[in-house]
Amino acid sequence: MLVDFRQVCGVGVAVLALASPALADTTNLRVCASTKDAPFSDAQGRGFENKIAQVLADEMGATLDLVMLEKDAIYLVRDGIEKDLCDVLIGVDAGDERLLTTQPYYRSGYAFVTRQDRNFEGDKWQDVDQEGFDTFSYRLHSPAETILKYTGRYEYNLIYQASLTNFEDRRNKYTQVEASRVITEVADGGADLAIVFAPEAARYVRDSREPLRMTLITNEIERSDGVIIPLQYSQSVGVSKTHPELLGPIEQALQSGKARIDAILTEEGIPLLPSS
Amino acid sequence: MNRNTPKVTGASSLAMAVAMGLAVLTTAPATANDQLVELAKDPANWVMTGRDYNAQNYSEMTDINKENVKQLRPAWSFSTGVLHGHEGTPLVVGDRMFIHTPFPNTTFALDLNEPGKILWQNKPKQNPTARTVACCDVVNRGLAYWPGDDEVKPLIFRTQLDGHIVAMDAETGETRWIMENSDIKVGSTLTIAPYVIKDLVLVGSSGAELGVRGYVTAYDVKTGEKKWRAFATGPDEELLLAEDFNAPNPHYGQKNLGLETWEGDAWKIGGGTNWGWYAYDPEVDLFYYGSGNPAPWNETMRPGDNKWTMAIWGREATTGEAKFAYQKTPHDEWDYAGVNVMMLSEQEDKEGNMRKLLTHPDRNGIVYTLDRTNGDLISADKMDDTVNWVKEVQLDTGLPVRDPEFGTRMDHKARDICPSAMGYHNQGHDSYDPERKVFMLGINHICMDWEPFMLPYRAGQFFVGATLTMYPGPKGDRQNALGLGQIKAYDAISGEMKWEKMERFSVWGGTMATAGGLTFYGTLDGFIKARDSDTGDLLWKFKLPSGVIGHPMTYKHDGRQYVAIMYGVGGWPGVGLVFDLADPTAGLGSVGAFKRLQEFTQMGGGVMVFSLDGESPYSDPNVGEYAPGEPA
C-alpha cells in the first residue's frame, strides 16, 4: 500500500501548516484521520476509511497525504480542517453543515448486537426494553443514550457504562468507550446488549469467536420536543469549505472507485441500506 | 431493586441480633438528644463536628485567650498512618478522643490520660473500587457519637467511602452493625460525617458527578434499620414534603416541582447529593442541611430549575418531612454545590425582633441567613464584593439576579467568573461567636474562565464540554498564583465585614471561635493560626507537618484546655498534589489554581494537639513509661 504516512503532532503540524498552499493541490490529497477511531481509522492506518482514502487518491491520480491526529475523531473538523492541516475527511454525515459533502457513498444505521444464544428479537429501538436484557454497552454521546433514556433503561445502566471508561471524570473532558470494547462486552457477557452505529461494530462482530447477532434498528426517535433523531445515516466524504474545487474530483473518484469501495465495506461486514 | 439490605458480617451478626432484640423492647421515647445537648453544655467536650447542635464551632472556654495564646505549644500528636486529605475534626467525649481518617476510613479511640496509647482501632475492609468512584480525593468529614441508654452502650458512627454506615461500640470499637447506604456500583460514595438526632443517625450521599440522585437517610442507631429516606429530586412523596411545605413562603415553590423542573426523567439522575454538614434545633425540631449540584454537570443537558438541588432544607428529624426548602441557585451553571455548613444563632434582626436564625455561606459566594422556624429569607450578602455571577439576591422573591456576562451558556466564553466552581466557600465548617455576633468565614478567593463548546460528530453523536481555568480572584496575585484565600468576620444583621485578611491559599477547612477572643483555623500550606476575633490581628501560628483542610476543635482534660487540629493536605484543592497531576485544567481547574501548593507542603496525616506551654499528661515523664513486671 502506497501511503504517504505521517504521524503529525507538535512540530510536524506547524511545518505542514506552513507548507500548505492557498489552493488545494489535487495531486496531493490531504486527508485528516484519527489515531483513535477504530474501526474507521487507527494509528497503523488499518481503518476502513484509511483504505477508502487510498482508493480515492488512486482514482484521482493523487498522492495520499494521510494527516494523522492523535486526538479523538470528534476533533478532526475543529483541529484538522479548520486549522488547515488537511482538506478532506473520509466519513461524515451527508449534509454536515461545517463542510461540503459529497453524494453519500453508503448508508447504514444503529444496530442491536447480542450473543446469538440470547435469541434477542426486535428491530425497533423500543425493543431494548425486554426482560432479561438489563445491561447495555454503547458509545458515549450517541443516540444510544437517548434510546436508553426513552425506554427507562438509562439510569440503572449508568454506572456499568461508567465502568467502561474506568469511572473517568466526564465533567469537562471527552471520554469515549472504544468501539471494540462495546462489542467484546457483549461477547464476554458483561453486557446483555450493545446499541451501536453498525459501521463502528461490524468488524468486531464479524471477528468475534462468540457468535453474535447484529440487527439494524428500523425506526427513528421522536424526541419529546418533536425533533426527530434519525437512527440511520448516510455517509459522505467531507471537504473543507475553503476548497470547493476538490469536491468535483472526489465525486468522480467515488464513482470510478465504487466497486473497490463497496468491496471494502462488504469486507468490513457493514450492513448496508439503500441510499435514501 | 433494594440497595439497602443490611450487611452483617461474622462476629457482628450476634451483636446485630442482640441489638434488634433490644430494639423491640424499647418503648420509651428517645432521650439521647437531650443527653447530647447536656454533654455539649460541658465545654470540655466536643461531641459533634460543629461542637453542638447549633454547629457554631464555638467554645466558651477562656483558659487560652488573646493574652496567653503566644504560649501555645505542641502537647502531643497522633499520626493516622493515612495520607490524603483529612477533613473534619476529632470528637472528644469525657476522657476519650475519637479520630477518623480518609479512605481506608480507620477509626481510632485514644485515652486522653495517656494519648500515646491507642484504646482501640476499627479498620474496615472496603471495596477498593470506591477509590476510583470518588471524584475529588478520598476524604471523610468525621464521626458521630450517640450517648447510649439503659439498653445499648454509647456508639460511634462512621461513614465509609464504599457507601456503608457503621455503628461501633464507643467502649470497645467492636462493629455493632453495618448498612449499605450508597451503592458504589451506581457511583454513590460516602464522605459526609454522620449526624445523631434522638435515636436516629442521619447520613447523606455523594456522587452527583456520576449522576447519583441525592438523598438523606435516617437509621435507627441501635439496629441500623432504615427509618426514612428523603430524595432531593423526583416526586413529592419521595422528597417527603410536609402537607404545609413552604406554606410561609409559597414563592419558593411548593408541590410537584421535583418533577416539573426537569425534562423527562432527568430527575432520576439529577444529583442533589448532600455531603456537607447538618445542624439541628431541638426546640423547633427541625434539622438543616444543603443539597448539592444538579447532574449532569453540563447545564445545557438539563433544562429547568432542577429542584430541589441547591436548596437549604428544614426537615423534621423523626419523619424526615420537609417543612421548607429554599433553592439558592436555580438551574446551576457553575457547579456551586449547595452543601455548605449551616450555623444556627439567635439574634435580633434589623427591626429589633429576636429571631432564630440559620446562616449559610454558600459556594455561590452569597451568605444566606434564614429564619430557621419557617425559611423566611432575612439576608443574602456577597461574601466578597468581587462576586459577579449575580448582581443581587432579591429578598422578596428569593431569586438571584444574574449577570449574563458571567453565565456559562453555549457560544459564550465567560472570563473571570467569580467565584470559580470551587466556590468562595466550600466544605469548611465555620464558626459563630455569639458574644461578638459575628461569623468567622474561611474563604476561597478563586475565579475562573469557562469556555463551553459543542462538537458534532457523525451519526447523531455530539459532545458538549467546557474548558475551565482557575486562578486567584481580583484581590490576589494572579502573576504569581497566590492570594487564593481570605478570612473574614461577618455580621449577618448589618451585612458588614468586621475585618478581613488575605491568605496565600484558600482557608478550606473552616474556623473555630472561642470566648477567649480567638479565631483558630488551619491553612492549606500547613499552618494553624490564631487571630484576634475583634481585629483580625494575627496572634499565633504553628507550622504543621502537612496542609490543613479540616477545622480546629478545643477540649478540656484534667483541668487543661487543649486545641486540636487534623493535618493532611488533599481534597479538591489538593488533587493536583495528591495525584501528581500537571494539566492545569485537570480537577476542573484546581490543578492550575493550586499549582504552587507543592512548594509549601506535601502529604501527611494526623492530629496535632496544643496547650499552653505544651503541658500534657506527659509533662510528668513517668506517665506511660514501660515498667518491667507490671501488667501491660
Interface residues (C-beta under 8 A of the other chain):
Chain A: A73 I74 Y75 V77 R78 G91 V92 D93 D96 R98 Y110 R139 H141 S142 P143 K149 G152 Y154 E155 Y156 L158 I159 A162 N166 F167 D169 R170 R171 N172 K173 Y174 F197 S224 I229 P230 L231 Y233 Q235
Chain B: M1 T132 V133 C135 K185 V186 G187 E209 L210 G211 E263 G264 D265 K268 I269 P296 W297 N298 D335 L455 P456 Y457 R458 A459 G460 Q461 F462 F463 G465 A466 T467 L468 T585 L588
